[in-house]
């Protein structure tokens, strides 16, 4: 009996095959790959739209916002595989955004619990068993004897449980639940631990794994969940690539009318999938238009302009990192950017004894310096000038202690709220909570020049990504980062109160010779 391909495609939040913008179709890479995937007796395919695509407008908004429905999507794809699988079949899993979370979780579900043999079961019993296996076996890691030891399972080659032939994902977003900065909703509705992402470590039984990650996405609720490799080498014959691509979330996973950037990530994925046995229609793939100078879209409009942002912890933009961390198109765009969006990813990796200087603006929540700080290096910072918050003027050191002045009442109120915030942060998994009206960095004075090294660990799926390394710069500072990363600077104000800020400081950074 010849091997069959079983192909599962799971789309991102609010994504469907029929989505369009002003009448122009805007399919994601998942939809495009599904369309290009041939189907016959030897290759079967399954597609599931993303969360937030069913029900009333309010229900769609809530489901998409907090990722409600992902468990159901995982179980639906699992049921399809249980109904289709025969020994020797090869399982291909593809997903974008929370659809990537879906298929990575589905992979862990299969490898942890096997595929249940549901032949002969009525629908009620089928779903009961799948739900039990998912909840008790996969999410809570209970022994099979506790939840279904006598249930028959499907067997793969060599009388072993089925393994996963290929997983291909675009910009995995594991965030579920309510971000910690939405404190009231988080306090009333969140269930700590419910949204932990179990599948960050790549299992050796996933034979071929590929992950395209977006360099330029800064929405904090879209923090990526990268694969971590185990300490032991991958088995012989397996493959793995996890590369960064230019663009934001949709520029890598698709969903825009202009798709020059997303077609790069789709072509890369299609090439690797074909190399591992997936059959794709070449006439459809020939329609792709990959372009490293394609449009890089701005997602910070509408409701997204009101929510928190956080630059991602990305690798150094360097020719030496191509095929290690970066897809070649990153360097191509960096070297020859589009004239409409130039420059791209300006980078300064200071050598010992060298300096960098630039204005830091009070109105910008993130001043992207482009300076790469090495963990094994020491830097001096010197800032001068004056910037303004409403009608208060400050130097680089910000508001200093001393006699209280009436015009500082807002800072006093913010400090009072900040005290409550510090108490709230002592709750389990609430260390990143941020109450409205408080300083972004409680360890720095109001309006002090503050830095953040984007070297944070990966998101854990809780809804709130971990922060980078914050430090007070002030007028003078010597600093060595704990981990390498790009430097971002800002005036230490309350997150929602930057519109009345004016002015700038002049910052100079020097790498100390050792």
Buried (B, 14 or more C-beta within 10 A) or exposed (E): EEBBBBBBBBBBBBBBBEBEEEEEEBBBBBBBBBBBBBEEEEBBBBBBBBBBBEEEEEEBBBBBBBBBBBBBBBBBBBBBBBEBBEBEBBBBBBBBBBBBBBBBBBBBBBBBBBBBBBEEBEEEEBBEBBEBBBBBBBBEEBEBEEBBEEBEBBBBEEEEBBBBBBBBBBBBBBBBBBBBBBBEEBBEEBEEEEBBBBBBEBBBBBBBBBBBBBBBBBBBBBBBBBBEBEEEEBEEEBEBBBBBBBBBBBBBBBBBEBBBBBBBBBBBBBEBBBEBBBBBEEEBBEEBEBBBBBBBBEBEEEEEEEBBBBBBBBBBBBEEBBEEBBBBBBBBBBEEBBEEBEEBBEBBBBEEEEEBEBEBBBBBBBBBBBBBBBEEBBBBBBBEBEBBBEEBEBBBBBBEEEEEEEEBEBBEEBBEBBEEBEEBBEEEBBEBBBBBBBBBBBEBBBBBBBBBBBBBEBBBBBBBBBBBBBBBBBBEBEBEBEBBBBBBBBBBBBBEBBEEBEBBBEBEBBBEEE
